[in-house]
Amino acid sequence: MNPKSGYYIANMKVKEDTLDLFYGTEFQHVAPFKTQLLKWIGNKQRFAHNIASYFPTDIGTYFEPFLGSGAVLGALQPPRAVASDACGPLVEIWQTLQDDPRLLVNWYKSRYAEYHEYGRPEGYERIKARYNANPNGADLLFICRSCYGGVVRFRKRDGYISTPCGIHDPVSPESFAQRVQIWNRRTAGARFLNADFEEAMAKARAGDLVYCDPPYVCSQAILYRGQDFSLDRLMRAISECKDRGVRVALSIDGKKKSGTVDCELTIPVGLFEREVYVDCGRSMLRRFQLEGETLENEVVHDRLLLTY
């Protein structure tokens, strides 16, 4: 079912129960999918099915050019997809999931053993230092699952990961292996590319759907490539997609501080037909920044903007 939120068109709120008749659009009905493969800042795992419920049912090829944890891809489970990201080691993880899932399991298993052999945080720091000396998917895989709060911070100058060790125990190799089997099946229709979002979006054609989940301007500059992310460039790419008949859904900054603060963004007039706010729960980033403090006032609401 669609989330219980209103849609906005030219500042007029349309009742949700009249939406389908008003637009003549059939929406997806996507079941919740909670099994997480990777941890990543801005991960949409808990509410990916809500986002996907706003997608049309007649998608040609599904595109996700800011892949990250792949939460929406995994929830939607499309038969044809192009999933991409600018972070090469991250894409290496996804490509290995598809091409050699046993190798992916072995990557995790060997680093899990190293982590416990040297103890916490020494084992984690060894793996992180190895990644920083030579960025690679195998080490990033374990860092994603074991770093503090699941917030992988990348230094702008050289891509150096600075996130300390988490206080939680990483999932066991047996549990991770089960997740690999599940995700291998759910992403079987996808092709994974290491590409800039503009390059990936240029491949979409009329009838396709592009879901964009870029670094958030108000909060996520610590992401890989988040420091130099251009919202204006993304808006141009979305406009070009719309001109070709490609439908685009965009998750972007909405409200923070439990709805008391609006994230001000410049959105081209007329580019999007609808807007809805999705409750994202408490901020992962603020959980990292406010260690040991209450997060009652740190609920985040995403804006989901749709060109259709």
C-alpha positions as CSV (number, residue, x, y, z in Angstrom):
1,M,0.0,0.0,0.0
2,N,1.1,3.6,-0.6
3,P,2.4,5.5,2.5
4,K,-0.2,7.7,4.2
5,S,1.0,11.0,2.9
6,G,-0.3,13.7,0.6
7,Y,0.9,14.7,-2.8
8,Y,1.5,18.3,-3.8
9,I,0.8,19.8,-7.3
10,A,1.3,23.5,-7.8
11,N,0.9,23.9,-4.0
12,M,-2.5,22.2,-4.0
13,K,-2.8,19.1,-1.9
14,V,-4.6,16.2,-3.6
15,K,-6.3,13.6,-1.4
16,E,-4.6,10.3,-1.6
17,D,-7.7,8.3,-2.2
18,T,-8.4,10.2,-5.4
19,L,-4.8,10.0,-6.7
20,D,-5.1,7.0,-9.0
21,L,-8.3,8.4,-10.7
22,F,-6.7,11.8,-11.0
23,Y,-3.6,10.5,-12.8
24,G,-4.8,7.2,-14.3
25,T,-1.6,5.6,-13.0
26,E,-1.2,2.2,-11.5
27,F,1.3,1.9,-8.7
28,Q,3.5,-0.9,-7.4
29,H,2.5,-3.0,-4.4
30,V,5.8,-3.9,-2.9
31,A,6.2,-6.2,0.2
32,P,8.6,-5.1,2.9
33,F,12.1,-6.6,2.5
34,K,14.2,-6.3,5.6
35,T,17.3,-8.5,4.9
36,Q,20.2,-6.1,4.6
37,L,23.3,-7.0,2.6
38,L,25.4,-3.8,3.2
39,K,25.2,-1.0,5.6
40,W,25.5,2.5,4.0
41,I,24.7,6.0,5.1
42,G,21.3,7.0,3.9
43,N,20.3,3.3,3.6
44,K,16.6,3.0,2.6
45,Q,16.2,-0.6,3.7
46,R,13.4,0.0,6.3
47,F,11.2,1.9,4.0
48,A,12.3,0.9,0.5
49,H,9.0,-0.8,-0.1
50,N,7.2,2.5,0.6
51,I,9.3,4.3,-2.0
52,A,8.9,1.6,-4.5
53,S,5.1,1.7,-4.0
54,Y,5.1,5.0,-5.9
55,F,6.7,3.5,-8.9
56,P,4.6,2.6,-12.0
57,T,4.0,-1.0,-12.8
58,D,4.9,-0.8,-16.5
59,I,8.6,-0.2,-16.1
60,G,10.8,-1.2,-19.1
61,T,14.2,-1.1,-17.4
62,Y,14.8,0.1,-13.9
63,F,17.8,2.3,-13.3
64,E,19.4,3.1,-10.0
65,P,22.4,5.4,-10.6
66,F,23.3,6.0,-6.9
67,L,23.3,2.4,-5.8
68,G,24.8,2.5,-2.3
69,S,23.2,-0.4,-0.3
70,G,20.8,-1.2,-3.1
71,A,17.9,-1.2,-0.8
72,V,15.2,-0.1,-3.3
73,L,16.7,-2.4,-6.0
74,G,16.4,-5.3,-3.6
75,A,12.9,-4.5,-2.5
76,L,11.6,-3.9,-6.0
77,Q,13.4,-7.0,-7.4
78,P,13.0,-5.8,-11.1
79,P,13.4,-8.3,-13.9
80,R,15.6,-5.8,-15.9
81,A,17.8,-3.2,-14.2
82,V,20.9,-1.2,-14.6
83,A,22.4,-0.4,-11.2
84,S,25.5,1.8,-10.9
85,D,27.6,3.9,-8.6
86,A,30.7,6.2,-8.9
87,C,32.4,4.3,-6.1
88,G,34.5,1.5,-7.8
89,P,35.1,-0.7,-4.7
90,L,31.4,-0.6,-3.9
91,V,30.4,-1.7,-7.4
92,E,33.1,-4.5,-7.2
93,I,31.1,-5.9,-4.3
94,W,27.8,-5.9,-6.3
95,Q,29.5,-7.4,-9.4
96,T,31.0,-10.2,-7.3
97,L,27.6,-10.8,-5.7
98,Q,26.3,-11.5,-9.2
99,D,29.4,-13.2,-10.8
100,D,30.8,-15.2,-7.9
101,P,28.7,-15.2,-4.7
102,R,31.0,-17.8,-3.1
103,L,33.9,-15.5,-3.4
104,L,31.9,-12.7,-1.8
105,V,31.1,-15.0,1.2
106,N,34.8,-15.9,1.4
107,W,35.8,-12.2,1.4
108,Y,33.6,-11.7,4.4
109,K,34.6,-14.9,6.2
110,S,38.3,-14.3,6.0
111,R,38.0,-10.7,7.3
112,Y,35.6,-11.7,10.0
113,A,38.3,-14.2,11.2
114,E,41.0,-11.5,11.0
115,Y,38.8,-9.1,12.9
116,H,38.4,-11.6,15.8
117,E,42.0,-12.8,15.7
118,Y,43.3,-9.4,16.5
119,G,40.4,-8.2,18.6
120,R,38.3,-5.1,18.5
121,P,39.3,-2.5,17.4
122,E,42.7,-3.7,16.3
123,G,41.3,-6.2,13.7
124,Y,39.1,-3.5,12.3
125,E,41.9,-1.0,12.0
126,R,44.1,-3.5,10.1
127,I,41.3,-4.0,7.5
128,K,40.6,-0.3,7.3
129,A,44.3,0.5,6.9
130,R,44.6,-2.1,4.1
131,Y,41.6,-0.5,2.3
132,N,43.1,3.0,2.6
133,A,46.4,1.8,1.2
134,N,44.6,0.0,-1.7
135,P,40.8,0.6,-2.1
136,N,39.1,-2.7,-2.9
137,G,35.7,-4.3,-2.6
138,A,36.8,-7.1,-0.3
139,D,37.9,-4.8,2.6
140,L,35.1,-2.3,2.0
141,L,32.6,-5.1,2.3
142,F,33.6,-5.9,5.9
143,I,34.1,-2.2,6.8
144,C,30.5,-1.5,5.8
145,R,29.2,-4.2,8.2
146,S,31.5,-3.4,11.1
147,C,32.1,0.4,11.2
148,Y,30.5,2.7,13.7
149,G,26.8,3.2,13.0
150,G,27.2,1.9,9.4
151,V,28.4,5.4,8.4
152,V,31.3,5.0,6.0
153,R,33.0,8.4,5.9
154,F,35.3,9.2,3.0
155,R,37.9,12.0,3.2
156,K,37.5,14.4,0.2
157,R,41.2,14.7,-0.5
158,D,42.0,11.0,-1.1
159,G,38.9,8.9,-0.4
160,Y,40.4,7.8,2.9
161,I,37.9,6.1,5.2
162,S,38.0,7.5,8.7
163,T,35.1,5.9,10.5
164,P,36.1,4.1,13.7
165,C,35.1,0.6,14.7
166,G,31.5,-0.1,15.6
167,I,30.4,-1.2,19.1
168,H,28.2,-3.9,17.6
169,D,29.3,-7.5,16.6
170,P,29.3,-7.9,12.9
171,V,26.9,-10.6,11.6
172,S,28.4,-14.1,11.5
173,P,29.8,-15.5,8.2
174,E,26.9,-18.0,8.2
175,S,24.3,-15.2,8.4
176,F,26.1,-13.2,5.8
177,A,26.2,-16.2,3.5
178,Q,22.4,-16.5,3.7
179,R,22.1,-12.9,2.9
180,V,24.3,-13.3,-0.2
181,Q,22.0,-16.1,-1.4
182,I,18.9,-14.0,-1.0
183,W,20.4,-10.9,-2.6
184,N,21.9,-12.9,-5.5
185,R,18.3,-14.0,-6.4
186,R,16.7,-10.6,-5.9
187,T,19.3,-8.8,-8.1
188,A,19.5,-11.5,-10.8
189,G,18.0,-9.1,-13.4
190,A,20.5,-6.3,-12.8
191,R,23.6,-5.2,-14.6
192,F,26.1,-3.5,-12.3
193,L,28.2,-0.6,-13.6
194,N,30.9,1.7,-12.2
195,A,29.7,4.9,-13.7
196,D,28.9,8.5,-13.0
197,F,25.1,9.1,-12.6
198,E,24.9,11.3,-15.7
199,E,26.5,8.5,-17.8
200,A,24.2,5.9,-16.4
201,M,21.0,8.0,-16.8
202,A,21.8,8.7,-20.4
203,K,21.2,5.0,-21.1
204,A,17.6,5.1,-20.1
205,R,14.9,5.2,-22.8
206,A,11.2,6.0,-23.0
207,G,9.2,3.7,-20.6
208,D,12.1,3.1,-18.3
209,L,12.2,4.3,-14.7
210,V,15.2,6.0,-13.0
211,Y,15.3,6.1,-9.2
212,C,17.9,8.6,-7.8
213,D,19.1,8.6,-4.3
214,P,22.0,11.0,-4.4
215,P,24.1,12.4,-1.5
216,Y,21.9,14.8,0.4
217,V,22.9,18.4,0.1
218,C,22.0,19.2,3.7
219,S,23.7,16.3,5.4
220,Q,25.8,13.8,3.4
221,A,28.9,15.6,2.2
222,I,30.9,12.8,3.9
223,L,29.8,10.3,1.3
224,Y,32.1,9.1,-1.5
225,R,31.8,11.9,-4.1
226,G,29.3,13.6,-1.9
227,Q,31.7,16.6,-1.4
228,D,31.6,17.5,-5.0
229,F,28.1,16.3,-5.9
230,S,26.2,18.8,-8.1
231,L,22.5,19.0,-7.6
232,D,22.2,21.3,-10.7
233,R,23.9,18.7,-12.9
234,L,21.5,16.0,-11.6
235,M,18.5,18.3,-12.3
236,R,19.7,18.7,-15.9
237,A,20.1,14.9,-16.3
238,I,16.5,14.4,-14.9
239,S,15.2,17.0,-17.3
240,E,16.8,15.3,-20.2
241,C,15.3,11.9,-19.1
242,K,11.9,13.5,-18.9
243,D,12.2,14.9,-22.4
244,R,12.9,11.4,-23.6
245,G,9.9,9.9,-21.9
246,V,11.9,8.4,-19.1
247,R,10.2,8.6,-15.7
248,V,12.3,9.7,-12.7
249,A,11.8,9.4,-9.0
250,L,14.1,11.4,-6.8
251,S,14.8,11.0,-3.0
252,I,16.2,14.2,-1.7
253,D,16.5,16.3,1.5
254,G,13.1,17.0,3.0
255,K,12.6,17.8,6.7
256,K,14.9,17.2,9.6
257,K,14.8,17.8,13.4
258,S,11.5,15.8,13.5
259,G,9.8,18.0,10.9
260,T,10.7,21.3,12.5
261,V,13.4,22.3,9.9
262,D,12.8,22.3,6.1
263,C,15.9,21.6,3.9
264,E,15.9,24.4,1.4
265,L,16.7,23.3,-2.2
266,T,16.4,24.9,-5.6
267,I,14.1,22.6,-7.6
268,P,13.3,23.7,-11.2
269,V,9.7,24.7,-11.6
270,G,7.7,22.2,-13.6
271,L,10.2,19.4,-13.6
272,F,8.3,17.3,-11.1
273,E,4.6,16.5,-11.1
274,R,4.3,15.3,-7.5
275,E,6.0,15.5,-4.1
276,V,5.5,13.3,-1.0
277,Y,7.3,13.1,2.3
278,V,8.5,9.7,3.5
279,D,9.3,9.2,7.2
280,C,12.8,7.8,7.3
281,G,13.0,7.4,11.1
282,R,16.0,8.6,13.1
283,S,19.0,9.9,11.3
284,M,21.9,7.5,10.9
285,L,24.4,10.4,10.6
286,R,23.1,12.1,13.8
287,R,23.3,8.7,15.6
288,F,27.0,8.7,14.7
289,Q,27.5,12.4,15.7
290,L,25.5,12.3,18.9
291,E,26.9,9.1,20.5
292,G,25.1,8.4,23.7
293,E,22.6,11.2,23.3
294,T,18.9,11.0,22.7
295,L,17.6,11.0,19.1
296,E,14.0,11.9,19.8
297,N,14.2,15.1,17.9
298,E,16.3,13.7,15.0
299,V,13.6,12.1,12.9
300,V,14.2,12.7,9.2
301,H,11.6,13.0,6.4
302,D,12.8,12.5,2.8
303,R,11.1,14.3,-0.1
304,L,10.2,11.9,-2.9
305,L,9.8,13.9,-6.1
306,L,8.2,12.3,-9.2
307,T,8.3,13.5,-12.8
308,Y,5.1,11.5,-13.6
